[in-house]
Amino acid sequence: MSVRVETDKETGVAVVTLDRPERHNAIDLPTADELTAVWRGVRFDDTVRAVVVTGAGERAFCTGIDRDAEVPQPQSPYSIDDPLVAVGPKANDLWKPVVAAVNGMACGGAFYLIGESEFVVADESATFFDPHTTYGMVSAYETIHLAQRMPFGEVARMALMGTAERISARRAYETGLVSELTAPGGALAASVRCAETIASYPTEAVQGTVRAVWAAKEAARTQALAHAPQLIALGNLPPERQAELFAARRPGGYRVR
């Protein structure tokens, strides 16, 4: 199993951990299916009243889709099968509060999880970036999720600068993506403390509040997400060309701001 779930029935908090540290917690197809199953399971588990999602190890929270994953695509230019579209809690109709505990790198498809969490706690070593444009891919779902949390210019800069620039945890905090900074290694404990507090409140009121907060932006978000498949289908380079660009990458060569 690539996803671990540890539930404290006394506090009502479940910790969901992407457990592929050797792959920087990248999501392959089985992991995507596991995440979907986890969120759907939590919906029906009344012992869980709040959730923390995190990544194993110190190097990465999640680096998005595993580059070795093979995803068959329909021939139609009007549709695309996105293997990460259902990896987040909201995509699975889960309205129990989710806190993202970010350590190390968070990039690309990590924003499906971050974007569908209620808020983000990050340690000071965390960095955020979106590599899509560098490798000839359209950043659509990722930027739409980020646009719900960050100023327009910050989202555009992250997406367009690709691998040339990473946002520090401090800058992510300043722009609203992150709600709390901790010392290195402290994000998970801080997130669990928040989740325990939330889980101690009447769950009906908590879930209703979650729905209310999301309702404030849900119409615009839903309309934007509806355009994402066509933008990706039209703008992505062929997979073999993407692979060439990815293979040509060099370590380093980026600035952190």
Salt bridges, closest charged atoms under 4 A:
GLU6 OE1 - ARG4 NH1 3.24
ASP19 OD2 - ARG4 NE 2.99
ASP28 OD2 - ARG20 NH2 3.39
ASP66 OD2 - ARG20 NH1 2.93
ASP66 OD1 - ARG23 NH2 2.64
ASP68 OD2 - ARG23 NH2 2.99
ASP93 OD2 - ARG43 NH2 3.40
GLU116 OE2 - ARG221 NH2 3.29
GLU118 OE2 - LYS90 NZ 3.02
ASP130 OD1 - HIS132 ND1 2.56
GLU142 OE2 - HIS132 NE2 3.28
GLU154 OE2 - ARG171 NH2 2.54
GLU154 OE1 - ARG257 NH2 2.83
GLU165 OE1 - ARG157 NE 2.74
GLU165 OE2 - ARG255 NH1 2.74
GLU165 OE1 - ARG257 NE 2.68
GLU174 OE1 - ARG171 NH1 3.25
GLU218 OE2 - ARG221 NH1 3.00
GLU244 OE1 - ARG241 NH1 2.94
